[in-house]
Amino acid sequence: LQSRFVRIDNEQFSDQTLNTGEQLTVTGELRSLVNRPLRAWLSLFSESANAGNRWEFLQRDPPGNIFDIPAGGTVPYSITVKALEPGTYHVHTRLNVEHVGPGLGRGATVNVSGEAILKPIPYSNIVYQCVIIGVGLGVTFAT
């Protein structure tokens, strides 16, 4: 599923057989097919028979959440993740372009073996967000 606006080229996977806790790096190039700059963000899309928290994102390049792709330009990218759950996954680069939607790279099958790594739930962050939402609702209904 490639976009008419940006093509994901040279998608490469550092490995296709991992153990849980090991890192996978996906690299490639984002090639703009239009004559205007685009805002975008990168992620991974992975399909498998099991559901859960499969990957922990460790690094993205370009860094940050949102970046610009120059008109007609090429931006190299890299995404590094840690495998958290065993399984057989079909993993794709996922590029979301503002006002356009998502596009996927060709992808590859990645096999992960080992015991699942459980990440703790950040309850303090959840409580903080609930307090902020509660204050916002209180201010809204009080005015």
C-alpha positions in Angstrom: 0.0 0.0 0.0 2.1 2.8 -1.3 1.1 6.5 -1.4 0.8 8.6 -4.5 2.6 11.3 -2.5 5.6 9.5 -1.0 7.3 6.2 -1.9 9.1 4.1 0.6 12.2 2.8 -1.1 15.0 0.4 -0.2 13.2 -0.9 3.0 15.8 -3.1 4.7 15.6 -5.2 7.9 18.6 -5.8 10.1 17.5 -9.3 10.9 14.6 -11.6 10.3 15.1 -14.0 13.2 15.3 -12.5 16.7 15.0 -13.5 20.4 12.8 -11.4 22.7 14.9 -8.5 24.0 16.9 -8.2 20.8 16.7 -5.2 18.5 15.4 -4.9 15.0 16.4 -1.9 12.8 14.4 -1.0 9.7 16.0 1.4 7.3 15.1 2.9 3.9 14.3 6.1 2.1 11.2 8.3 1.8 11.0 9.8 -1.7 8.6 12.7 -2.2 6.6 12.4 -5.5 5.0 15.9 -5.3 6.2 19.5 -5.6 5.2 20.7 -2.1 6.7 19.9 1.3 4.9 17.3 3.4 4.6 16.7 7.1 4.8 13.1 8.2 5.6 10.6 11.0 7.0 7.1 11.0 6.0 3.9 12.8 5.9 0.2 12.2 2.9 -1.9 11.3 3.1 -5.6 12.3 0.6 -8.3 11.6 0.5 -11.5 13.6 -1.9 -14.1 15.1 -1.2 -12.9 18.7 -2.1 -9.5 20.0 -0.3 -7.4 22.6 2.6 -5.1 23.1 5.0 -6.6 20.5 7.7 -3.9 20.1 9.3 -1.2 22.2 10.4 1.8 20.1 14.0 2.7 21.0 15.0 5.2 18.3 13.7 6.9 15.2 15.6 8.9 12.6 14.5 11.5 11.6 14.1 12.1 15.4 10.9 13.3 17.0 7.4 12.5 16.2 6.7 14.7 13.2 9.2 15.7 10.4 9.1 17.4 7.0 9.8 15.8 3.7 11.0 18.4 1.2 9.2 18.8 -2.2 10.7 16.2 -4.6 13.3 15.3 -1.9 14.5 12.1 -0.3 14.8 11.5 3.4 16.7 8.5 4.8 15.0 6.9 7.8 15.8 4.4 10.5 13.5 2.8 13.2 15.0 0.7 16.0 12.7 -1.5 18.1 13.1 -4.2 20.8 11.1 -7.4 20.4 8.8 -8.0 23.4 6.7 -11.0 22.4 7.5 -14.3 20.6 5.7 -14.9 17.3 5.8 -14.6 13.6 5.2 -11.1 12.4 4.9 -9.4 9.0 6.5 -6.0 9.7 6.2 -2.9 7.5 7.4 0.6 7.7 4.3 2.7 8.2 4.5 6.4 7.0 1.6 8.7 7.9 1.4 11.8 5.8 -0.6 14.8 7.1 -3.9 15.2 5.2 -3.1 12.1 3.1 -3.1 9.1 5.4 -0.9 6.0 5.9 1.3 4.1 3.5 3.2 0.9 4.0 6.6 -0.4 2.9 7.0 -3.8 1.3 7.6 -5.4 4.7 9.3 -8.7 5.7 8.5 -11.7 7.9 10.2 -11.5 11.2 10.3 -14.5 13.6 10.8 -13.8 17.3 11.5 -16.6 19.8 11.8 -16.6 23.6 9.8 -15.6 26.7 7.5 -12.5 26.5 8.9 -9.4 28.2 6.2 -7.7 30.2 6.4 -3.9 30.5 5.0 -2.3 33.6 1.9 -0.1 33.2 2.8 3.5 34.0 -0.1 4.1 36.5 1.3 7.5 37.6 0.9 8.8 34.0 -2.6 7.5 33.8 -3.5 9.2 37.1 -1.9 12.4 36.0 -3.9 12.4 32.7 -7.1 11.7 34.6 -6.5 14.7 36.9 -5.8 17.0 34.0 -9.0 15.8 32.2 -11.0 16.2 35.5 -9.7 19.8 36.0 -10.5 20.6 32.3 -14.1 19.3 32.7 -14.5 21.2 36.0 -13.4 24.4 34.4 -15.7 23.8 31.4 -18.8 23.1 33.5 -18.0 25.9 36.0 -18.0 28.5 33.2 
